[in-house]
Amino acid sequence: GQQVMQIPQYQHVQEGEDFTTYCNSSTTLSNIQWYKQRPGGHPVFLIQLVKSGEVKKQKRLTFQFGEAKKNSSLHITATQTTDVGTYFCAGAGSARQLTFGSGTQLTVLP
Amino acid sequence: DGGITQSPKYLFRKEGQNVTLSCEQNLNHDAMYWYRQDPGQGLRLIYYSQIVNDFQKGDIAEGYSVSREKKESFPLTVTSAQKNPTAFYLCASSIQDYNSPLHFGNGTRLTVT
């Protein structure tokens, strides 16, 4: 079945450093979505990428969708303590459902 | 304010008992979902429904049951057949289907002893 792998599982950074999390799907995706879950909270939708090679920005966050539509990344520039949380990618594809990656837990040290 | 309401926030049950988790939405979304989240893991799909009176099994449906009698409501029953029921359960909805962004409730943390 469809699998979505996400790395790294954990990332500790100093405030001001950059952060990147990567997702890889075993199958071609129709779209990929990114979510953020704060500690003790629920996932909140960040963005959806649909087109091959698509790049979208939200302030300090940059999202990319690979040319083959099988991988994606989220890059945060100059992290802040408010960026703390777990970032999930979720791919929609042949399984006709949204498959979540295992998430990257980001810790930002002040 | 529109949103998804899950209740209760915390739930404690004895092994062997069935328990029903509530999920209500007032977003007028067609699709609703139940996910399970275990520590250090992603979200795994239990059941989903794209229309009233219809639902499909997700990846880990064994030991769970659902109903969708109203558009607004999608309760999940964790039966005694579920071997490891202790987890964080998240209900979500989307406008149409899995291609639409999900809106999540605050979750129910179930502990079975």
gemmi code that builds the backbone of each chain (N, CA, C; Angstrom):
import gemmi

chains = {
    "A": [
        ("GLY", (0.815, -1.196, 0.000), (0.000, 0.000, 0.000), (0.853, 1.253, 0.000)),
        ("GLN", (0.187, 2.361, -0.071), (0.887, 3.653, -0.104), (1.568, 3.923, 1.232)),
        ("GLN", (2.829, 4.316, 1.180), (3.575, 4.657, 2.388), (4.217, 6.019, 2.208)),
        ("VAL", (4.234, 6.779, 3.286), (4.883, 8.083, 3.281), (5.903, 8.104, 4.414)),
        ("MET", (7.176, 8.240, 4.026), (8.267, 8.255, 4.993), (8.673, 9.704, 5.224)),
        ("GLN", (8.933, 10.044, 6.486), (9.306, 11.416, 6.820), (10.541, 11.401, 7.714)),
        ("ILE", (11.511, 12.245, 7.391), (12.737, 12.367, 8.188), (13.136, 13.816, 8.339)),
        ("PRO", (13.832, 14.158, 9.430), (14.163, 13.271, 10.556), (12.971, 13.122, 11.502)),
        ("GLN", (13.083, 12.236, 12.461), (12.006, 12.058, 13.418), (12.047, 13.169, 14.464)),
        ("TYR", (13.255, 13.581, 14.833), (13.442, 14.666, 15.797), (14.487, 15.639, 15.265)),
        ("GLN", (14.338, 16.911, 15.629), (15.321, 17.925, 15.259), (15.353, 18.982, 16.352)),
        ("HIS", (16.561, 19.182, 16.889), (16.752, 20.251, 17.865), (17.594, 21.323, 17.209)),
        ("VAL", (17.165, 22.566, 17.261), (17.924, 23.660, 16.671), (17.995, 24.809, 17.662)),
        ("GLN", (19.020, 25.631, 17.490), (19.102, 26.876, 18.249), (18.188, 27.898, 17.559)),
        ("GLU", (17.584, 28.724, 18.341), (16.743, 29.778, 17.763), (17.561, 30.569, 16.746)),
        ("GLY", (16.982, 30.778, 15.576), (17.687, 31.501, 14.521), (18.275, 30.586, 13.453)),
        ("GLU", (18.433, 29.305, 13.782), (18.931, 28.354, 12.781), (17.791, 27.926, 11.858)),
        ("ASP", (18.171, 27.358, 10.724), (17.176, 26.860, 9.787), (16.812, 25.417, 10.110)),
        ("PHE", (15.690, 24.985, 9.549), (15.167, 23.633, 9.795), (14.521, 23.119, 8.514)),
        ("THR", (14.747, 21.829, 8.229), (14.119, 21.211, 7.064), (13.635, 19.818, 7.417)),
        ("THR", (12.459, 19.470, 6.960), (11.924, 18.119, 7.087), (11.546, 17.622, 5.703)),
        ("TYR", (11.743, 16.306, 5.487), (11.579, 15.731, 4.151), (10.570, 14.592, 4.176)),
        ("CYS", (9.814, 14.498, 3.102), (8.851, 13.414, 2.936), (9.090, 12.697, 1.626)),
        ("ASN", (8.972, 11.366, 1.678), (9.066, 10.573, 0.461), (7.940, 9.575, 0.410)),
        ("SER", (7.268, 9.511, -0.740), (6.161, 8.582, -0.918), (6.593, 7.406, -1.775)),
        ("SER", (5.991, 6.257, -1.505), (6.293, 5.063, -2.292), (5.577, 5.104, -3.646)),
        ("THR", (4.569, 5.977, -3.760), (3.825, 6.082, -5.006), (3.656, 7.553, -5.385)),
        ("THR", (3.310, 7.794, -6.624), (3.060, 9.161, -7.082), (1.812, 9.725, -6.390)),
        ("LEU", (1.916, 10.968, -5.999), (0.821, 11.608, -5.258), (0.060, 12.585, -6.142)),
        ("SER", (-1.224, 12.723, -5.859), (-2.005, 13.758, -6.545), (-1.792, 15.107, -5.856)),
        ("ASN", (-1.582, 15.074, -4.555), (-1.252, 16.288, -3.834), (-0.627, 15.916, -2.507)),
        ("ILE", (0.037, 16.870, -1.895), (0.599, 16.646, -0.570), (0.191, 17.814, 0.318)),
        ("GLN", (-0.138, 17.502, 1.546), (-0.557, 18.509, 2.503), (0.414, 18.500, 3.689)),
        ("TRP", (0.570, 19.670, 4.307), (1.420, 19.789, 5.492), (0.597, 20.309, 6.664)),
        ("TYR", (0.873, 19.724, 7.824), (0.171, 20.078, 9.057), (1.180, 20.333, 10.163)),
        ("LYS", (0.777, 21.176, 11.122), (1.594, 21.420, 12.306), (0.767, 21.078, 13.543)),
        ("GLN", (1.403, 20.368, 14.465), (0.732, 20.012, 15.713), (1.575, 20.538, 16.876)),
        ("ARG", (1.026, 21.503, 17.601), (1.729, 22.008, 18.777), (1.643, 20.978, 19.896)),
        ("PRO", (2.575, 20.993, 20.838), (2.527, 20.040, 21.960), (1.183, 20.095, 22.674)),
        ("GLY", (0.551, 18.932, 22.829), (-0.743, 18.857, 23.494), (-1.918, 19.272, 22.632)),
        ("GLY", (-1.663, 19.623, 21.383), (-2.729, 20.116, 20.519), (-3.110, 19.150, 19.421)),
        ("HIS", (-3.827, 19.665, 18.452), (-4.258, 18.860, 17.327), (-3.607, 19.398, 16.052)),
        ("PRO", (-3.506, 18.569, 15.008), (-2.889, 19.032, 13.759), (-3.691, 20.173, 13.142)),
        ("VAL", (-2.947, 21.141, 12.624), (-3.547, 22.289, 11.947), (-2.987, 22.358, 10.536)),
        ("PHE", (-3.869, 22.494, 9.572), (-3.474, 22.531, 8.166), (-2.607, 23.759, 7.897)),
        ("LEU", (-1.486, 23.536, 7.162), (-0.620, 24.635, 6.762), (-0.786, 24.972, 5.287)),
        ("ILE", (-0.649, 23.938, 4.438), (-0.634, 24.214, 3.012), (-0.875, 22.931, 2.221)),
        ("GLN", (-1.273, 23.102, 0.963), (-1.437, 21.981, 0.048), (-0.671, 22.283, -1.237)),
        ("LEU", (0.073, 21.291, -1.724), (0.800, 21.402, -2.983), (0.210, 20.406, -3.964)),
        ("VAL", (0.000, 20.854, -5.191), (-0.681, 20.019, -6.176), (0.159, 19.792, -7.433)),
        ("LYS", (0.893, 20.813, -7.861), (1.586, 20.737, -9.144), (3.011, 20.221, -9.001)),
        ("SER", (3.479, 19.515, -10.000), (4.847, 19.034, -10.054), (5.819, 20.209, -9.963)),
        ("GLY", (6.799, 20.123, -9.057), (7.801, 21.176, -8.925), (7.309, 22.430, -8.217)),
        ("GLU", (6.129, 22.370, -7.649), (5.535, 23.564, -7.029), (6.321, 24.000, -5.794)),
        ("VAL", (6.455, 25.314, -5.655), (7.076, 25.910, -4.475), (6.128, 26.973, -3.932)),
        ("LYS", (5.845, 26.895, -2.630), (4.983, 27.900, -2.002), (5.662, 28.421, -0.743)),
        ("LYS", (5.445, 29.679, -0.458), (6.042, 30.292, 0.726), (4.971, 30.889, 1.628)),
        ("GLN", (5.204, 30.729, 2.917), (4.384, 31.384, 3.930), (5.357, 32.014, 4.916)),
        ("LYS", (5.626, 33.285, 4.746), (6.577, 33.998, 5.594), (7.913, 33.259, 5.631)),
        ("ARG", (8.287, 32.678, 6.741), (9.595, 32.015, 6.842), (9.535, 30.531, 6.428)),
        ("LEU", (8.373, 30.053, 6.026), (8.206, 28.658, 5.647), (8.175, 28.517, 4.138)),
        ("THR", (8.967, 27.568, 3.604), (8.985, 27.279, 2.177), (8.669, 25.810, 1.973)),
        ("PHE", (7.672, 25.556, 1.143), (7.224, 24.197, 0.855), (7.532, 23.878, -0.600)),
        ("GLN", (8.045, 22.646, -0.828), (8.341, 22.226, -2.193), (7.709, 20.868, -2.465)),
        ("PHE", (7.292, 20.679, -3.705), (6.762, 19.404, -4.185), (7.670, 18.957, -5.312)),
        ("GLY", (8.164, 17.743, -5.253), (9.132, 17.272, -6.233), (8.570, 17.155, -7.640)),
        ("GLU", (9.485, 17.109, -8.589), (9.089, 17.024, -9.999), (8.308, 15.753, -10.288)),
        ("ALA", (8.678, 14.667, -9.632), (7.995, 13.389, -9.844), (6.759, 13.236, -8.959)),
        ("LYS", (6.482, 14.231, -8.151), (5.333, 14.229, -7.229), (5.381, 13.021, -6.279)),
        ("LYS", (6.605, 12.708, -5.837), (6.760, 11.637, -4.857), (7.486, 12.118, -3.605)),
        ("ASN", (7.980, 13.341, -3.627), (8.651, 13.841, -2.443), (8.343, 15.315, -2.227)),
        ("SER", (8.553, 15.734, -0.990), (8.229, 17.102, -0.608), (9.108, 17.510, 0.562)),
        ("SER", (9.255, 18.799, 0.733), (10.033, 19.295, 1.871), (9.408, 20.559, 2.426)),
        ("LEU", (9.689, 20.781, 3.701), (9.300, 22.007, 4.390), (10.564, 22.594, 5.008)),
        ("HIS", (10.852, 23.832, 4.672), (12.045, 24.512, 5.178), (11.611, 25.740, 5.962)),
        ("ILE", (12.121, 25.864, 7.173), (11.849, 27.047, 7.983), (13.153, 27.833, 8.124)),
        ("THR", (13.122, 29.073, 7.753), (14.287, 29.959, 7.865), (14.260, 30.675, 9.204)),
        ("ALA", (15.402, 30.727, 9.854), (15.548, 31.474, 11.115), (14.446, 31.114, 12.105)),
        ("THR", (14.519, 29.891, 12.628), (13.470, 29.402, 13.513), (13.267, 30.308, 14.725)),
        ("GLN", (12.023, 30.275, 15.199), (11.645, 30.995, 16.409), (11.010, 30.002, 17.378)),
        ("THR", (10.902, 30.374, 18.641), (10.336, 29.447, 19.624), (8.879, 29.113, 19.298)),
        ("THR", (8.221, 29.979, 18.573), (6.831, 29.708, 18.185), (6.720, 28.620, 17.124)),
        ("ASP", (7.860, 28.219, 16.541), (7.843, 27.160, 15.529), (7.835, 25.768, 16.150)),
        ("VAL", (7.988, 25.682, 17.471), (8.022, 24.394, 18.156), (6.760, 23.584, 17.868)),
        ("GLY", (6.939, 22.283, 17.608), (5.813, 21.407, 17.355), (6.239, 20.260, 16.467)),
        ("THR", (5.260, 19.465, 16.069), (5.523, 18.359, 15.159), (4.906, 18.684, 13.805)),
        ("TYR", (5.709, 18.535, 12.771), (5.275, 18.834, 11.406), (5.035, 17.526, 10.670)),
        ("PHE", (3.847, 17.401, 10.125), (3.453, 16.201, 9.387), (3.224, 16.531, 7.923)),
        ("CYS", (3.683, 15.637, 7.057), (3.235, 15.679, 5.678), (2.164, 14.600, 5.531)),
        ("ALA", (1.296, 14.779, 4.546), (0.240, 13.809, 4.285), (0.010, 13.775, 2.783)),
        ("GLY", (0.129, 12.594, 2.204), (0.026, 12.456, 0.769), (-1.270, 11.804, 0.336)),
        ("ALA", (-1.831, 12.325, -0.730), (-3.036, 11.743, -1.323), (-2.632, 11.121, -2.653)),
        ("GLY", (-3.003, 9.850, -2.826), (-2.605, 9.183, -4.065), (-3.478, 8.003, -4.394)),
        ("SER", (-2.815, 6.917, -4.826), (-3.542, 5.753, -5.324), (-4.395, 5.085, -4.258)),
        ("ALA", (-4.052, 5.265, -3.013), (-4.814, 4.642, -1.922), (-6.164, 5.313, -1.717)),
        ("ARG", (-6.392, 6.435, -2.396), (-7.643, 7.191, -2.280), (-7.929, 7.558, -0.833)),
        ("GLN", (-6.875, 7.849, -0.127), (-7.006, 8.379, 1.215), (-5.749, 9.163, 1.508)),
        ("LEU", (-5.777, 9.924, 2.584), (-4.624, 10.727, 2.959), (-3.745, 9.876, 3.877)),
        ("THR", (-2.479, 9.684, 3.478), (-1.544, 8.907, 4.294), (-0.545, 9.849, 4.932)),
        ("PHE", (-0.469, 9.817, 6.248), (0.408, 10.716, 6.985), (1.793, 10.126, 7.159)),
        ("GLY", (2.804, 10.994, 7.096), (4.137, 10.626, 7.528), (4.159, 10.561, 9.047)),
        ("SER", (5.249, 10.062, 9.600), (5.350, 9.885, 11.049), (5.665, 11.188, 11.776)),
        ("GLY", (5.969, 12.244, 11.035), (6.169, 13.548, 11.644), (7.600, 13.830, 12.040)),
        ("THR", (7.956, 15.115, 12.070), (9.240, 15.574, 12.594), (8.957, 16.490, 13.771)),
        ("GLN", (9.472, 16.109, 14.925), (9.272, 16.910, 16.125), (10.385, 17.937, 16.244)),
        ("LEU", (10.024, 19.207, 16.148), (10.999, 20.299, 16.180), (11.053, 20.930, 17.566)),
        ("THR", (12.253, 20.995, 18.106), (12.507, 21.709, 19.358), (13.400, 22.891, 19.046)),
        ("VAL", (13.033, 24.067, 19.505), (13.828, 25.268, 19.281), (14.365, 25.748, 20.621)),
        ("LEU", (15.678, 25.769, 20.739), (16.322, 26.158, 21.990), (16.584, 27.658, 21.978)),
        ("PRO", (16.162, 28.363, 23.034), (16.311, 29.830, 23.028), (17.763, 30.259, 23.235)),
    ],
    "B": [
        ("ASP", (-18.824, 30.255, 15.974), (-17.644, 29.824, 15.225), (-17.824, 28.401, 14.751)),
        ("GLY", (-17.501, 28.145, 13.482), (-17.590, 26.794, 12.983), (-16.409, 25.974, 13.432)),
        ("GLY", (-16.657, 24.667, 13.621), (-15.558, 23.825, 14.033), (-15.992, 22.412, 14.291)),
        ("ILE", (-15.064, 21.643, 14.852), (-15.315, 20.243, 15.185), (-15.183, 20.079, 16.692)),
        ("THR", (-16.180, 19.448, 17.269), (-16.189, 19.240, 18.718), (-16.063, 17.766, 19.020)),
        ("GLN", (-15.035, 17.439, 19.787), (-14.873, 16.080, 20.257), (-15.070, 16.063, 21.760)),
        ("SER", (-15.770, 15.041, 22.222), (-15.941, 14.920, 23.670), (-15.952, 13.451, 24.064)),
        ("PRO", (-15.474, 13.160, 25.285), (-14.796, 14.078, 26.191), (-13.334, 14.252, 25.802)),
        ("LYS", (-12.615, 15.098, 26.515), (-11.195, 15.306, 26.225), (-10.369, 14.124, 26.735)),
        ("TYR", (-10.739, 13.629, 27.919), (-10.088, 12.463, 28.505), (-11.150, 11.428, 28.844)),
        ("LEU", (-10.807, 10.162, 28.615), (-11.748, 9.083, 28.850), (-10.994, 7.889, 29.420)),
        ("PHE", (-11.546, 7.332, 30.493), (-10.925, 6.186, 31.133), (-11.922, 5.035, 31.157)),
        ("ARG", (-11.467, 3.866, 30.757), (-12.330, 2.692, 30.733), (-11.569, 1.471, 31.208)),
        ("LYS", (-12.349, 0.507, 31.674), (-11.784, -0.784, 32.039), (-11.744, -1.673, 30.803)),
        ("GLU", (-10.742, -2.530, 30.786), (-10.622, -3.485, 29.686), (-11.897, -4.308, 29.569)),
        ("GLY", (-12.318, -4.569, 28.337), (-13.513, -5.369, 28.118), (-14.769, -4.557, 27.905)),
        ("GLN", (-14.676, -3.239, 28.118), (-15.845, -2.383, 27.927), (-15.783, -1.702, 26.571)),
        ("ASN", (-16.936, -1.558, 25.923), (-17.012, -0.735, 24.722), (-17.104, 0.729, 25.147)),
        ("VAL", (-16.588, 1.625, 24.323), (-16.669, 3.043, 24.622), (-16.889, 3.809, 23.322)),
        ("THR", (-17.755, 4.833, 23.383), (-18.062, 5.628, 22.190), (-17.529, 7.036, 22.338)),
        ("LEU", (-16.790, 7.466, 21.316), (-16.223, 8.814, 21.267), (-17.093, 9.662, 20.351)),
        ("SER", (-17.394, 10.853, 20.819), (-18.295, 11.732, 20.081), (-17.518, 12.673, 19.159)),
        ("CYS", (-18.084, 12.966, 17.982), (-17.518, 13.945, 17.070), (-18.663, 14.650, 16.343)),
        ("GLU", (-18.714, 15.965, 16.490), (-19.753, 16.776, 15.846), (-19.081, 17.926, 15.104)),
        ("GLN", (-19.571, 18.218, 13.895), (-19.038, 19.361, 13.139), (-20.172, 20.242, 12.631)),
        ("ASN", (-19.914, 21.534, 12.618), (-20.890, 22.478, 12.080), (-20.300, 23.270, 10.920)),
        ("LEU", (-19.382, 22.638, 10.202), (-18.725, 23.249, 9.051), (-19.444, 22.933, 7.751)),
        ("ASN", (-20.485, 22.111, 7.826), (-21.223, 21.648, 6.648), (-20.325, 20.860, 5.686)),
        ("HIS", (-19.349, 20.161, 6.259), (-18.451, 19.338, 5.455), (-19.087, 17.988, 5.155)),
        ("ASP", (-18.818, 17.487, 3.943), (-19.369, 16.189, 3.568), (-18.602, 15.029, 4.203)),
        ("ALA", (-17.273, 15.144, 4.217), (-16.437, 14.022, 4.643), (-16.003, 14.154, 6.092)),
        ("MET", (-15.976, 13.012, 6.776), (-15.485, 12.973, 8.158), (-14.582, 11.758, 8.335)),
        ("TYR", (-13.645, 11.880, 9.274), (-12.599, 10.873, 9.433), (-12.310, 10.644, 10.915)),
        ("TRP", (-11.835, 9.437, 11.203), (-11.268, 9.141, 12.518), (-9.835, 8.658, 12.340)),
        ("TYR", (-8.927, 9.306, 13.085), (-7.530, 8.918, 13.092), (-7.125, 8.526, 14.514)),
        ("ARG", (-6.147, 7.662, 14.555), (-5.551, 7.294, 15.833), (-4.103, 7.764, 15.827)),
        ("GLN", (-3.636, 8.341, 16.957), (-2.257, 8.796, 17.061), (-1.620, 8.175, 18.291)),
        ("ASP", (-0.507, 7.479, 18.075), (0.280, 6.909, 19.158), (1.585, 7.686, 19.266)),
        ("PRO", (2.200, 7.703, 20.457), (3.418, 8.504, 20.656), (4.483, 8.201, 19.615)),
        ("GLY", (5.032, 9.251, 19.030), (6.112, 9.093, 18.072), (5.676, 8.568, 16.722)),
        ("GLN", (4.374, 8.457, 16.512), (3.890, 7.943, 15.240), (2.997, 8.974, 14.569)),
        ("GLY", (2.821, 8.766, 13.300), (1.916, 9.628, 12.557), (0.475, 9.249, 12.832)),
        ("LEU", (-0.416, 9.831, 12.081), (-1.836, 9.568, 12.229), (-2.224, 8.394, 11.338)),
        ("ARG", (-2.948, 7.465, 11.905), (-3.393, 6.302, 11.136), (-4.911, 6.327, 11.013)),
        ("LEU", (-5.393, 6.101, 9.803), (-6.810, 6.225, 9.500), (-7.579, 4.994, 9.969)),
        ("ILE", (-8.639, 5.241, 10.747), (-9.465, 4.147, 11.248), (-10.671, 3.934, 10.327)),
        ("TYR", (-11.471, 4.969, 10.166), (-12.648, 4.943, 9.303), (-12.831, 6.322, 8.680)),
        ("TYR", (-13.516, 6.362, 7.541), (-13.900, 7.631, 6.973), (-15.254, 7.507, 6.306)),
        ("SER", (-15.898, 8.658, 6.160), (-17.240, 8.706, 5.573), (-17.309, 9.916, 4.658)),
        ("GLN", (-17.752, 9.709, 3.445), (-17.864, 10.829, 2.497), (-19.301, 11.288, 2.338)),
        ("ILE", (-20.228, 10.509, 2.912), (-21.632, 10.881, 2.757), (-22.429, 10.203, 3.864)),
        ("VAL", (-23.551, 10.765, 4.179), (-24.393, 10.187, 5.228), (-24.760, 8.749, 4.873)),
        ("ASN", (-24.782, 7.905, 5.906), (-25.157, 6.486, 5.786), (-24.173, 5.669, 4.962)),
        ("ASP", (-22.953, 6.175, 4.795), (-21.929, 5.424, 4.077), (-20.579, 5.686, 4.721)),
        ("PHE", (-19.785, 4.638, 4.917), (-18.454, 4.805, 5.479), (-17.575, 3.651, 5.008)),
        ("GLN", (-16.261, 3.900, 5.045), (-15.294, 2.898, 4.595), (-14.234, 2.674, 5.660)),
        ("LYS", (-13.689, 1.478, 5.676), (-12.600, 1.155, 6.596), (-11.311, 1.819, 6.130)),
        ("GLY", (-10.547, 2.266, 7.123), (-9.211, 2.751, 6.846), (-8.196, 1.644, 7.063)),
        ("ASP", (-6.977, 2.029, 7.419), (-5.893, 1.056, 7.554), (-5.980, 0.205, 8.815)),
        ("ILE", (-6.647, 0.721, 9.849), (-6.649, 0.012, 11.134), (-8.059, -0.079, 11.716)),
        ("ALA", (-9.015, -0.546, 10.939), (-10.424, -0.554, 11.353), (-10.779, -1.660, 12.339)),
        ("GLU", (-9.944, -2.676, 12.454), (-10.304, -3.814, 13.303), (-10.478, -3.386, 14.759)),
        ("GLY", (-11.627, -3.778, 15.343), (-11.894, -3.437, 16.733), (-12.614, -2.118, 16.917)),
        ("TYR", (-12.948, -1.463, 15.812), (-13.660, -0.184, 15.838), (-14.936, -0.277, 15.008)),
        ("SER", (-15.920, 0.570, 15.342), (-17.107, 0.700, 14.503), (-17.544, 2.153, 14.500)),
        ("VAL", (-18.239, 2.553, 13.436), (-18.713, 3.930, 13.287), (-20.133, 3.922, 12.751)),
        ("SER", (-20.747, 5.093, 12.794), (-22.039, 5.314, 12.146), (-22.048, 6.740, 11.613)),
        ("ARG", (-22.856, 6.973, 10.584), (-22.980, 8.335, 10.043), (-24.453, 8.547, 9.673)),
        ("GLU", (-25.251, 8.730, 10.700), (-26.697, 8.907, 10.508), (-27.046, 10.350, 10.179)),
        ("LYS", (-26.186, 11.272, 10.586), (-26.381, 12.685, 10.295), (-25.114, 13.263, 9.714)),
        ("LYS", (-25.229, 14.269, 8.890), (-24.053, 14.883, 8.278), (-23.115, 15.443, 9.340)),
        ("GLU", (-23.682, 15.933, 10.436), (-22.885, 16.623, 11.439), (-22.145, 15.691, 12.390)),
        ("SER", (-22.537, 14.421, 12.438), (-22.077, 13.548, 13.508), (-21.434, 12.268, 12.994)),
        ("PHE", (-20.318, 11.875, 13.624), (-19.591, 10.679, 13.194), (-18.977, 10.018, 14.431)),
        ("PRO", (-19.784, 9.359, 15.250), (-19.255, 8.747, 16.474), (-18.442, 7.484, 16.199)),
        ("LEU", (-17.450, 7.286, 17.019), (-16.562, 6.119, 16.919), (-16.715, 5.260, 18.169)),
        ("THR", (-16.974, 3.966, 17.981), (-17.026, 3.040, 19.099), (-15.768, 2.183, 19.108)),
        ("VAL", (-15.096, 2.205, 20.237), (-13.928, 1.355, 20.437), (-14.431, 0.118, 21.162)),
        ("THR", (-14.385, -1.016, 20.507), (-14.955, -2.216, 21.106), (-13.910, -2.971, 21.915)),
        ("SER", (-14.384, -3.956, 22.645), (-13.478, -4.764, 23.464), (-12.563, -5.624, 22.601)),
        ("ALA", (-12.854, -5.716, 21.312), (-12.024, -6.502, 20.402), (-10.750, -5.767, 19.992)),
        ("GLN", (-10.687, -4.460, 20.266), (-9.491, -3.682, 19.920), (-8.412, -4.007, 20.947)),
        ("LYS", (-7.300, -4.565, 20.477), (-6.290, -5.091, 21.387), (-5.527, -4.015, 22.155)),
        ("ASN", (-5.247, -2.905, 21.536), (-4.480, -1.829, 22.186), (-5.217, -0.502, 22.039)),
        ("PRO", (-6.296, -0.306, 22.785), (-7.149, 0.858, 22.566), (-6.610, 2.168, 23.137)),
        ("THR", (-5.660, 2.096, 24.045), (-5.154, 3.326, 24.655), (-4.415, 4.142, 23.609)),
        ("ALA", (-4.922, 5.354, 23.326), (-4.341, 6.201, 22.285), (-5.035, 7.556, 22.303)),
        ("PHE", (-4.534, 8.439, 21.448), (-5.140, 9.752, 21.215), (-5.953, 9.650, 19.933)),
        ("TYR", (-7.253, 9.932, 20.021), (-8.138, 9.784, 18.872), (-8.534, 11.163, 18.339)),
        ("LEU", (-8.341, 11.338, 17.059), (-8.629, 12.612, 16.401), (-9.706, 12.441, 15.351)),
        ("CYS", (-10.694, 13.291, 15.418), (-11.749, 13.340, 14.415), (-11.449, 14.510, 13.481)),
        ("ALA", (-11.749, 14.368, 12.219), (-11.495, 15.433, 11.263), (-12.614, 15.480, 10.239)),
        ("SER", (-12.696, 16.602, 9.552), (-13.652, 16.719, 8.461), (-12.995, 17.463, 7.314)),
        ("SER", (-13.545, 17.285, 6.117), (-13.101, 18.060, 4.961), (-14.291, 18.325, 4.065)),
        ("ILE", (-14.144, 19.346, 3.213), (-15.282, 19.788, 2.388), (-15.809, 18.653, 1.532)),
        ("GLN", (-14.869, 17.948, 0.859), (-15.343, 16.907, -0.062), (-14.751, 15.544, 0.253)),
        ("ASP", (-13.436, 15.409, 0.026), (-12.819, 14.100, 0.200), (-11.379, 14.286, 0.636)),
        ("TYR", (-10.581, 13.250, 0.486), (-9.198, 13.254, 0.989), (-8.311, 14.269, 0.260)),
        ("ASN", (-8.761, 14.806, -0.862), (-7.978, 15.817, -1.559), (-8.157, 17.203, -0.961)),
        ("SER", (-9.102, 17.334, -0.053), (-9.366, 18.620, 0.599), (-8.672, 18.658, 1.951)),
        ("PRO", (-8.229, 19.835, 2.378), (-7.577, 19.951, 3.687), (-8.480, 19.476, 4.823)),
        ("LEU", (-7.855, 18.871, 5.819), (-8.588, 18.365, 6.977), (-8.648, 19.418, 8.084)),
        ("HIS", (-9.805, 19.482, 8.733), (-9.978, 20.287, 9.945), (-10.144, 19.299, 11.091)),
        ("PHE", (-9.292, 19.409, 12.086), (-9.299, 18.461, 13.194), (-10.001, 19.015, 14.420)),
        ("GLY", (-10.596, 18.095, 15.181), (-11.070, 18.424, 16.516), (-9.907, 18.412, 17.488)),
        ("ASN", (-10.206, 18.707, 18.766), (-9.153, 18.770, 19.782), (-8.696, 17.397, 20.256)),
        ("GLY", (-9.418, 16.358, 19.874), (-8.992, 15.010, 20.224), (-9.557, 14.503, 21.536)),
        ("THR", (-9.602, 13.174, 21.657), (-9.972, 12.494, 22.898), (-8.846, 11.534, 23.255)),
        ("ARG", (-8.345, 11.685, 24.481), (-7.285, 10.782, 24.943), (-7.942, 9.659, 25.735)),
        ("LEU", (-7.910, 8.452, 25.176), (-8.546, 7.286, 25.783), (-7.495, 6.435, 26.495)),
        ("THR", (-7.783, 6.102, 27.732), (-6.926, 5.204, 28.501), (-7.745, 4.012, 28.960)),
        ("VAL", (-7.290, 2.829, 28.593), (-7.972, 1.598, 28.983), (-7.046, 0.787, 29.873)),
        ("THR", (-7.537, 0.433, 31.047), (-6.698, -0.315, 32.006), (-7.349, -1.648, 32.390)),
    ],
}
model = gemmi.Model(1)
for chain_id, residues in chains.items():
    chain = gemmi.Chain(chain_id)
    for i, (resn, *xyz) in enumerate(residues, 1):
        res = gemmi.Residue()
        res.name, res.seqid = resn, gemmi.SeqId(i, " ")
        for name, pos in zip(("N", "CA", "C"), xyz):
            atom = gemmi.Atom()
            atom.name, atom.element = name, gemmi.Element(name[0])
            atom.pos, atom.b_iso = gemmi.Position(*pos), 0.0
            res.add_atom(atom)
        chain.add_residue(res)
    model.add_chain(chain)
structure = gemmi.Structure()
structure.add_model(model)
structure.setup_entities()
